[in-house]
Amino acid sequence: MDHFLYRDGALYAEDVAISEIAAAVGTPFYVYSTATLTRHFRLFDEALAGMDHLVCFAMKSNSNQAVLKLLGDLGAGMDVVSGGEYARAKAAGVPGDRIVFSGVGKTRAEMDMALKGGIRQFNVESEPEMMVLSEAALALGTVAPITIRVNPDVDAKTHEKISTGKKGDKFGIPISRAREVYALAASLKGLEVIGIDVHIGSQLTQLEPFELAYKKVAELTKQLRAEGHNIRRLDLGGGLGIPYTRSNDAPPLPSQYGQMVRQTLGDLGCEIEIEPGRLISGNAGLMVSKVIYVKSGEDRDFLILDGAMNDLVRPAMYGAHHDIVPVIEPAAGTEQHPYDIVGPICESGDTFAKARTMPPLQSGDLVAFRSAGAYGAVMSSEYNSRPLIPEVLVNGDQFAVIRARPTFDDLINRDTIPEWL
Ligand code: LLP
């Protein structure tokens, strides 16, 4: 469920007409709904009620300061994967003891930053990383709390580019070697082993792969405890999928996921951490774009938009589907027409959808890409010297620009021409 609905024939974000935002900020732009972000965070929080838990928002999915502040104020922790994300989380007011540092290639500088600024735990992914982290902590006269990310060799049954828990993926340490790696960690003076971490992929539409992985984690918890490790926190990663179309089978709900967690891990007495990104932010955002031209090709018609693959790369990168809807609701019974929906970038890959049926549209009409709040703005670039598009946050009947569109001068002035040229 989200808060982007038609009202009197026009698309709204909560109580604000999309066309009103477009008039104020120009197109294309991203718009997020406070009510949807809040609702999705709470769904997870409630799904884990009764267990000691923390929902850490995977801010790789949407890292705007306003979004982080909103979720942080609701009590969310943050899952960060870089020094930049750590700095953003802190700048948004999230305390260090609610920040979890994930990622397969943390640098010493990133470790130092988090050790000095405060951290809940590092999710460590290799032995060499462990050595460096232990050294970094000792040099600062402290001890780093860690979990070790294990790779459970489970097929997440999702897109190959976002599957992370299979043998052969670069993530975690093989669960078969977990006991020796935990023994090594326990011997390093700069580390305190507190738990286990697992994350098997993103956009999972079934519970079974999670359940398989979590059962392996439950077993490992018992083994490690028997070997003297004080396992008291389980970080279960993110990955619960969202419906990208209104017609396909709906993925499981956070409540069903929470129930499964309770069943597989609830009796271990561990604190539970999860790292959802997409389910919190994905359906809380739209990308709004304008039709520049409708062009008749030899055997098809093209809708040429002012938004492009640099603004929303998921279709070009993963072949991802986003529902695209007109901002003016078509009258009931309006005949639909197939269009190839494309951006203006000079690559055929700059195609959002092929033969997508839409009501007839013309130059100047607005369209909205649904489910664009996760992995949209954060993955955008300025390819073709197209400035990053603005982000807007709606709350009831008010809206605010939460990231402004850079001017062409901003773009140009980022470069420096050496004196000798
Ligand atoms: N935790 C870890 C360690 C992760 O690697 C990820 C996502 C998450 C949590 C959050 O997963 P989520 O709940 O959002 O599924 N750019 C791709 C998605 C990449 C996901 C990477 N890791 C896309 O647009 O589909």
Boltz pocket constraint, residues with backbone or C-beta under 6 A from the ligand:
constraints:
  - pocket:
      binder: B
      contacts: [[A, 58], [A, 60], [A, 61], [A, 79], [A, 102], [A, 103], [A, 162], [A, 199], [A, 201], [A, 202], [A, 203], [A, 237], [A, 238], [A, 239], [A, 240], [A, 275], [A, 276], [A, 277], [A, 278], [A, 279], [A, 314], [A, 318], [A, 374], [A, 375]]
      max_distance: 6.0
